[in-house]
Amino acid sequence: MEIEQEVFHMDLTTEGRLGRRCFMFWLLLLAAWVAGSGQLHYSVPEEAKHGTFVGRIAQDLGLELTELVPRLFRVASKGGGDLLEVNLQNGILFVNGRIDREELCGRSAECSLHLEVIVDRPLQVFHVEVEVKDINDNPPVFPVKEQRLLIYESRLPDSLFPLEGAADTDVGSNSALTYKLSSSEYFALDVKTSSDGNKQIGLRLKKSLDREEAPEHSLLLMATDGGKPELTGSLQLLVTVLDVNDNAPSFEQAEYEVRIFENADNGTMVIRVNASDRDEGTNGAISYSFSSLLSPMVLDQFSIDGKTGEIVIKGNLDFEQETLYKIRVDATDRGHPPMAGHCTVLVKVLDKNDNVPQIALTSLSLPVREDAQLGTAIALISVSDSDSGDNGQVTCSLTPDTPFKLVSTFKNYYSLVLDSALDRETTSDYELVVTARDGGSPPLWATASVSVEVADVNDNAPVFAQAEYTVFVKENNAPGSHIFTVWARDADAQENARVSYSLVERRVGERALSSYVSVHAESGKVYALQPLDHEELELLQFQVSARDAGVPALGSNVTLQVFVLDENDNAPALLGPPGGGGGGGGGGGARSEVLWRSVGAGHVVTKVRAVDADSGYNAWLSYELQPAAAGARSPFRVGLYTGEISTTRALDEADAARQRLLVLVKDHGEPALTATATVLVSLVDSGQSPKLSLRASEGAVASEATLVDVNVYLIIAICAVCSLLVLTLVLYVALRCSGAAVGRSEGACAPGKPVLVCSSAVGSWSYSQQRRQRVCSGKGPPKTDLMAFSPSLPPHSVGMDVGDHQELKEDRCAIVSLHTYK
């Protein structure tokens, strides 16, 4: 490491009797002041890990660690980015990013990063050079991974074929390459070093090639660099040996013997001779011909195809004239010069049974109905053979195995009859083959095809995939909306398979089924003709009929159960106080209550009652007390699910004598619907005796007198209701098991008698309107549905008057209805 540093420090003062010009000169000199420059040399290997130590730069520059931050110590890199960084705590220069020497300097022998270290107070600039040393991180790479060489098999040994060497992006010994070729008896590697130090490599042929023995050679050339550890690269050499015409065509046999019967047709192939040539391309392309020395008699009877080597009959062969033909065949390739091979074909002519049987089909009765009787005649078949003796004896057979058979009616006459029942849906047509065979040796035969089509009969009714479908439709649907599609399959064909759909008409209450739904006759689409109302009709059960167009028509029915899903379309409705008393105001107006100021916290003033015509969560009601207009804290509260208005504290003289309470009743639908009840509470002192409050005073006294009995009543009510619930479940199971015995007439709709089952106050369905649900279905045994809402029973405050005890029991009860329907 070398350190060269010059520091210039200047101090400008204005003491003495210096002139104005001298003062400006020193001022400009101070503005142009530059610290001296120094230079440090470090080295670091490339690919060093993040945080690798490079040098103690602060110490080497003579700077104290404590002055690095105050003097604004910083490092600027020239083209190196943030590859190096200085830790200001210890003054160490370390590696901050990946350093790739080949990326920074390419193949340059020297590679350095130049840094400028700048500190202030006073300003100083130092030059630091960090040398990046090469490591062997790049293997030799060939220009291609695979190289193909085309070499003629006629090339002489010691022929040289140049190759492209590998390249290594490292420098020095890391890029010094050596080459090695995989073992081969035909090739060796030739390596030469040129005057500039580059290596030139080539493939040298050691011995002559033979394409017919080895058409291709696969070699692997390895390049290894001089680094530690060594890295290698490989090149796959594929040598294709090109053909020369050095092989003559040769036949499989020198002599062929063929036997052929007399009277063979012109063009009948006698034999196909085949010659092969070990060469390829045009050198292996073979053409066939007869020898020029053949007699004219042979040339008149036979011909040969020059491309395929097929020898065919050209004339009429007669056993009585000539029994043996000797043919010489030449096979010549297209090389330069061409080469030829030879063989001999001996053709022996045999005497034969030269007449085949004849088949005639008459009186075809097609198509055949699938309900045809067994033994029905389909066709008449006659056979004949002009030969005599055994060669003229003909037998017939029928293939394949089908519901038909051949019955012999007379010599050489047969009937094609039905042997077993037909089913067009299983097999719609049959392809029969009638074979007539004579008794010659060898026998001759003839075949005739008979196509038998099976005519359809309407023997299959339309079939639905399921016997019953369940459909869910939201209420308030648009008139004419598509709710479901039924589809039935008919295995028959044409008109017998054309299915049309219709409703099985019946009465739904006082109205016809067709006023609710309709079905498209062709597509089977079911439409709702009018908006459905869950509060009026929860279940619509009906049947759709599917009938084909056959004669007679066949049909089947499918049952659709359409469940009308509830939507939150009914707002809560306010009810008046029990018995019509308890102050003024009906269900939709303001109601008045009188309250003594002397009552304590938790005193129940009144109860707001409401019902919702919807069901489920849409009928689950909650109560909220609207805050006062002036933001004052109200001394009252309302039960979230009971609607009971009670005091939150003891009343005092500061409370207004007339309180206006707004109770918001809200269901749990989406979106929620609300109603608002107005309760006017008049506060009176103990000494006052208003006529309006007399009844409330008497009720309070009675409430206090019977407060002790509240818990007893609650326990009795809970036990009674639980027993009633168990009895109801047993009754429900019994009705389900004996539904067929208690069914009513078709289409009847009858609701069950509502039964009160005690539940907790959180069961907001306790205020659902007790309406008569109409559940109407089609044919079938009666069904019984049990609908019970029985949430858990939370503890309840006993701070209430006796007059509200019966109201409590009503509020904590939900309706359990047994609906029996068909």
PyMOL commands that set and color helices and strands:
alter all, ss='L'
color gray80, all
select helices_A, chain A and resi 20-31+57-60+65-67+101-105+172-175+281-284+296-301+389-392+494-497+513-515+578-580+616-619+691-705+707-737+764-767+802-811
alter helices_A, ss='H'
color red, helices_A
select strands_A, chain A and resi 37-45+53-55+74-77+84-87+92-95+112-119+124-133+146-152+160-163+178-181+187-193+199-205+216-224+232-242+250-251+255-261+269-272+275-276+286-290+302-304+310-313+324-333+340-350+358-362+368-369+377-384+394-399+404-410+413-418+429-438+445-455+463-464+468-474+481-485+488-489+499-503+507-508+511-512+517-519+525-528+539-548+555-565+573-575+591-596+604-607+609-611+621-625+636-638+644-647+658-667+674-684+749-750+755-758+775-776+783-787+813-821
alter strands_A, ss='S'
color yellow, strands_A
deselect
rebuild
show_as cartoon
